Amino acid sequence: MSETPEARSIRIVWPAGRLTATLGDTPAARALLDALPIESRAATWGEEVYFDTGLSLPLDSGARQVVDPGTVAFWTEGDALALPYGPTPISRGDECRLAGPCNVLGSVDGDPRRLATVRSGDPVRVELA
């Protein structure tokens, strides 16, 4: 796989919008890139969008449950990408608290609140940008 920055940018597309994200160089991020394109159905949980990827990955040593808005995370228990843009039902205050520890893959480019237009059941596609 090429190590150019372009190779680590992904595009996430849903009926009402799209965004790009930049991934870091981690085993989980590389596994996601190798699996693209991925098509799934979105689910929402508070101000988080998540969807199945068909990947089964181990939890990284740097996994975190509380992340910044716009973090691209992989929820190993659900084999899902998790894209928080605000509080979830288990958040304390304004934090983004995921359902459990997740592998941090990267972050959304620009305003993560664009994810608020994703509706549960929307088709979602993740592809190389």
Contacts in CASP RR format, 6 or more apart in sequence:
PFRMAT RR
TARGET T0000
AUTHOR 0000-0000-0000
METHOD contacts of the structure
MODEL  1
MSETPEARSIRIVWPAGRLTATLGDTPAARALLDALPIESRAATWGEEVY
FDTGLSLPLDSGARQVVDPGTVAFWTEGDALALPYGPTPISRGDECRLAG
PCNVLGSVDGDPRRLATVRSGDPVRVELA
1 7 0 8 1.000
1 30 0 8 1.000
1 33 0 8 1.000
1 34 0 8 1.000
3 25 0 8 1.000
5 22 0 8 1.000
6 129 0 8 1.000
7 33 0 8 1.000
7 128 0 8 1.000
8 22 0 8 1.000
8 23 0 8 1.000
8 24 0 8 1.000
8 25 0 8 1.000
8 29 0 8 1.000
8 33 0 8 1.000
9 20 0 8 1.000
9 21 0 8 1.000
9 22 0 8 1.000
9 23 0 8 1.000
9 109 0 8 1.000
9 128 0 8 1.000
9 129 0 8 1.000
10 20 0 8 1.000
10 21 0 8 1.000
10 23 0 8 1.000
10 32 0 8 1.000
10 33 0 8 1.000
10 36 0 8 1.000
10 72 0 8 1.000
10 126 0 8 1.000
10 127 0 8 1.000
10 128 0 8 1.000
10 129 0 8 1.000
11 18 0 8 1.000
11 19 0 8 1.000
11 20 0 8 1.000
11 126 0 8 1.000
11 127 0 8 1.000
11 128 0 8 1.000
11 129 0 8 1.000
12 18 0 8 1.000
12 19 0 8 1.000
12 20 0 8 1.000
12 21 0 8 1.000
12 83 0 8 1.000
12 124 0 8 1.000
12 125 0 8 1.000
12 126 0 8 1.000
13 124 0 8 1.000
13 125 0 8 1.000
13 126 0 8 1.000
13 127 0 8 1.000
14 42 0 8 1.000
14 117 0 8 1.000
14 118 0 8 1.000
14 122 0 8 1.000
14 123 0 8 1.000
14 124 0 8 1.000
14 125 0 8 1.000
15 119 0 8 1.000
15 122 0 8 1.000
15 123 0 8 1.000
16 117 0 8 1.000
16 118 0 8 1.000
16 119 0 8 1.000
16 122 0 8 1.000
17 114 0 8 1.000
17 117 0 8 1.000
19 108 0 8 1.000
19 109 0 8 1.000
19 110 0 8 1.000
19 112 0 8 1.000
19 114 0 8 1.000
19 115 0 8 1.000
20 108 0 8 1.000
20 109 0 8 1.000
20 129 0 8 1.000
21 72 0 8 1.000
21 106 0 8 1.000
21 107 0 8 1.000
21 108 0 8 1.000
21 109 0 8 1.000
22 106 0 8 1.000
22 107 0 8 1.000
22 109 0 8 1.000
23 29 0 8 1.000
23 32 0 8 1.000
23 33 0 8 1.000
23 72 0 8 1.000
23 105 0 8 1.000
23 106 0 8 1.000
24 105 0 8 1.000
24 106 0 8 1.000
26 60 0 8 1.000
26 103 0 8 1.000
26 104 0 8 1.000
26 105 0 8 1.000
27 57 0 8 1.000
27 60 0 8 1.000
28 57 0 8 1.000
28 60 0 8 1.000
28 74 0 8 1.000
28 103 0 8 1.000
28 105 0 8 1.000
29 105 0 8 1.000
29 106 0 8 1.000
31 55 0 8 1.000
31 57 0 8 1.000
32 38 0 8 1.000
32 53 0 8 1.000
32 55 0 8 1.000
32 74 0 8 1.000
32 81 0 8 1.000
32 105 0 8 1.000
32 126 0 8 1.000
33 128 0 8 1.000
35 53 0 8 1.000
35 54 0 8 1.000
35 55 0 8 1.000
36 126 0 8 1.000
36 127 0 8 1.000
36 128 0 8 1.000
37 125 0 8 1.000
37 126 0 8 1.000
37 127 0 8 1.000
37 128 0 8 1.000
38 53 0 8 1.000
38 54 0 8 1.000
38 125 0 8 1.000
38 126 0 8 1.000
38 127 0 8 1.000
39 123 0 8 1.000
39 124 0 8 1.000
39 125 0 8 1.000
39 126 0 8 1.000
40 51 0 8 1.000
40 52 0 8 1.000
40 53 0 8 1.000
40 123 0 8 1.000
40 124 0 8 1.000
40 126 0 8 1.000
41 51 0 8 1.000
41 52 0 8 1.000
41 121 0 8 1.000
41 122 0 8 1.000
41 123 0 8 1.000
41 124 0 8 1.000
42 49 0 8 1.000
42 50 0 8 1.000
42 51 0 8 1.000
42 118 0 8 1.000
42 119 0 8 1.000
42 120 0 8 1.000
42 121 0 8 1.000
42 122 0 8 1.000
42 123 0 8 1.000
42 124 0 8 1.000
43 49 0 8 1.000
43 50 0 8 1.000
43 51 0 8 1.000
43 120 0 8 1.000
43 121 0 8 1.000
44 50 0 8 1.000
44 118 0 8 1.000
44 119 0 8 1.000
44 120 0 8 1.000
45 88 0 8 1.000
45 89 0 8 1.000
45 99 0 8 1.000
46 86 0 8 1.000
46 87 0 8 1.000
46 88 0 8 1.000
46 89 0 8 1.000
47 84 0 8 1.000
47 85 0 8 1.000
47 86 0 8 1.000
47 87 0 8 1.000
47 88 0 8 1.000
47 96 0 8 1.000
47 115 0 8 1.000
47 116 0 8 1.000
48 82 0 8 1.000
48 83 0 8 1.000
48 84 0 8 1.000
48 85 0 8 1.000
48 86 0 8 1.000
48 88 0 8 1.000
48 96 0 8 1.000
48 98 0 8 1.000
49 82 0 8 1.000
49 83 0 8 1.000
49 85 0 8 1.000
49 115 0 8 1.000
49 118 0 8 1.000
49 124 0 8 1.000
50 75 0 8 1.000
50 80 0 8 1.000
50 81 0 8 1.000
50 82 0 8 1.000
50 83 0 8 1.000
51 80 0 8 1.000
51 81 0 8 1.000
51 124 0 8 1.000
52 78 0 8 1.000
52 79 0 8 1.000
52 80 0 8 1.000
53 74 0 8 1.000
53 79 0 8 1.000
53 80 0 8 1.000
53 81 0 8 1.000
53 126 0 8 1.000
54 79 0 8 1.000
55 74 0 8 1.000
55 79 0 8 1.000
56 76 0 8 1.000
56 79 0 8 1.000
57 74 0 8 1.000
57 76 0 8 1.000
57 79 0 8 1.000
57 103 0 8 1.000
58 76 0 8 1.000
59 76 0 8 1.000
59 101 0 8 1.000
59 103 0 8 1.000
60 103 0 8 1.000
60 104 0 8 1.000
62 103 0 8 1.000
62 104 0 8 1.000
63 76 0 8 1.000
63 101 0 8 1.000
63 102 0 8 1.000
63 103 0 8 1.000
63 104 0 8 1.000
64 73 0 8 1.000
64 98 0 8 1.000
64 101 0 8 1.000
64 102 0 8 1.000
64 104 0 8 1.000
65 97 0 8 1.000
65 98 0 8 1.000
65 100 0 8 1.000
65 101 0 8 1.000
65 102 0 8 1.000
66 95 0 8 1.000
66 96 0 8 1.000
66 97 0 8 1.000
66 98 0 8 1.000
67 73 0 8 1.000
67 84 0 8 1.000
67 96 0 8 1.000
67 98 0 8 1.000
67 102 0 8 1.000
67 104 0 8 1.000
68 96 0 8 1.000
68 107 0 8 1.000
69 84 0 8 1.000
69 85 0 8 1.000
69 86 0 8 1.000
69 96 0 8 1.000
69 112 0 8 1.000
69 113 0 8 1.000
70 83 0 8 1.000
70 84 0 8 1.000
70 85 0 8 1.000
70 96 0 8 1.000
70 107 0 8 1.000
70 108 0 8 1.000
70 112 0 8 1.000
70 115 0 8 1.000
71 83 0 8 1.000
71 84 0 8 1.000
71 96 0 8 1.000
71 104 0 8 1.000
71 106 0 8 1.000
71 107 0 8 1.000
71 108 0 8 1.000
72 81 0 8 1.000
72 83 0 8 1.000
72 104 0 8 1.000
72 105 0 8 1.000
72 106 0 8 1.000
72 107 0 8 1.000
72 108 0 8 1.000
73 81 0 8 1.000
73 82 0 8 1.000
73 83 0 8 1.000
73 84 0 8 1.000
73 98 0 8 1.000
73 102 0 8 1.000
73 103 0 8 1.000
73 104 0 8 1.000
73 105 0 8 1.000
74 80 0 8 1.000
74 81 0 8 1.000
74 82 0 8 1.000
74 102 0 8 1.000
74 103 0 8 1.000
74 105 0 8 1.000
75 81 0 8 1.000
75 82 0 8 1.000
75 98 0 8 1.000
75 99 0 8 1.000
75 100 0 8 1.000
75 102 0 8 1.000
76 101 0 8 1.000
76 102 0 8 1.000
76 103 0 8 1.000
77 99 0 8 1.000
77 100 0 8 1.000
81 105 0 8 1.000
81 126 0 8 1.000
82 98 0 8 1.000
82 99 0 8 1.000
82 102 0 8 1.000
83 108 0 8 1.000
83 112 0 8 1.000
83 115 0 8 1.000
84 96 0 8 1.000
84 98 0 8 1.000
84 112 0 8 1.000
85 96 0 8 1.000
85 108 0 8 1.000
85 112 0 8 1.000
85 113 0 8 1.000
85 114 0 8 1.000
85 115 0 8 1.000
85 116 0 8 1.000
86 94 0 8 1.000
86 96 0 8 1.000
86 112 0 8 1.000
87 93 0 8 1.000
87 94 0 8 1.000
87 95 0 8 1.000
87 96 0 8 1.000
87 97 0 8 1.000
88 96 0 8 1.000
88 97 0 8 1.000
88 98 0 8 1.000
88 99 0 8 1.000
90 97 0 8 1.000
90 99 0 8 1.000
91 97 0 8 1.000
108 114 0 8 1.000
108 115 0 8 1.000
118 124 0 8 1.000
END
